Amino acid sequence: MRMYDIIKKKRDGGELSTAEIDFFVQGVTDGSIPDYQISALCMAIYFRGMSVRETCDLTFAVRDSGEKVNFSAVNGIRVDKHSTGGVGDKTSLVVAPVVASYGIKVAKMSGRGLGHTGGTVDKLEAIEGMRTTLSDEEFIDQVNRIGLAIVGQSRQFAPADKKLYALRDVTATVDSMPLIAASIMGKKLAADDDCIVLDVKTGSGSFMKTVEDSKKLAKLMVDIGKNAGKKMVALITNMDRPLGYAIGNSLEVIEAVETLRGHGPEDFTEVCMTLAGYMLSLAGMGTPEEAERLARRAIQDGSALKKFAEVVAAQGGNPALIENTDLFKKAAHAHAVLSPAEGYIRAVNTEAYGLASLALGAGRNTAEDAIDYSAGIILKKKTGDFVKKGEEIAVLYSDRAETFSSAEETLLAATEIGARPEAEPLVYAIVE
Ligand code: URA
């Protein structure tokens, strides 16, 4: 079999066989297929799509591409949630400790930033000392002891996805339904959790721009998971605006800690509580409504914050930062973006907001780029807010002041000011 022929077949709209998909994933995993051919096939898949059968084959090949963590030593039911990626999406930092505070096990393997979106692992690494790589023994021991551990993908875990994810990030091939489904479900099935809640983001800041496409992606992933015997539910949530006010790694950790203290932004808190409710409910803690009340209680009584602090300490992070978020390193420079007009923020292009944050240093342009953890954006106004001419709509943070002018330009071009917009739901649909 030749990779050239597989690329050509897909480029011309053909359906790849199971053997061809296995050959591709095997070659990605063992390094025998060069990056340019992997990228070329991803681009062909981006344009030509995949049938449900091809997507399932790709998912299972990704699942089987590495070693499985043996979770048989974890006592109790394991629940996970995975987001398709958004801007300001720091939900894992809140929902995982909420759920773990009820004794449900969360063995979380998270990703890094992808395209214009942020990643949980990058955010966690903004906490000084925080280790996001644990040995399997440490990982399982921590899940058994405190109910929650959050790590990045180890080299042996779904290695095909690790390689594909990094290449897709820099070749404009992220926003493809089969590639997203295989990436997410390949990892989720390899992790072998009992229950999985998917947060499928929809709108300008997500990889799926319409509710219809998001529903299709959600259904595809829920079906793949159910066929593999998992309890699944997917929420379609609004990403036509950033979630919360903070975009950028340490800024988002600070906002997540504020949310765990019960002072989080309304939209972000709402989405977190809905997700945590579904996770608790799948784990047997009542109906989604009853479980959501439990989630709110874990915020009110401080048990979720306590759980997060425990996880940070267990993974070597500096606990003082969680007690006092003023101690996070600040960016060397700040720059206020002022409104050019008076009116309501009618709409924003959330992807552009993510790209502006990336330009400030919060994300990567190439796979090798280092991240400036303190870089990012604090929004002062969001969709639906009234703004006067000259009023601050956002503050940009970076160690490199020379990044401000292009980030400001991007942000202003992405912000529509005019008549009051219609209110939009935060959760569009539940796919079960
Ligand atoms: N998250 C993933 O893990 N993979 C994708 O392809 C997109 C979002």
Residues whose N, C-alpha, C, O or C-beta is under 5 A from the ligand:
A	BS01	URA	S83 T84 G85 G111 V174 L179 I180 S183 I184
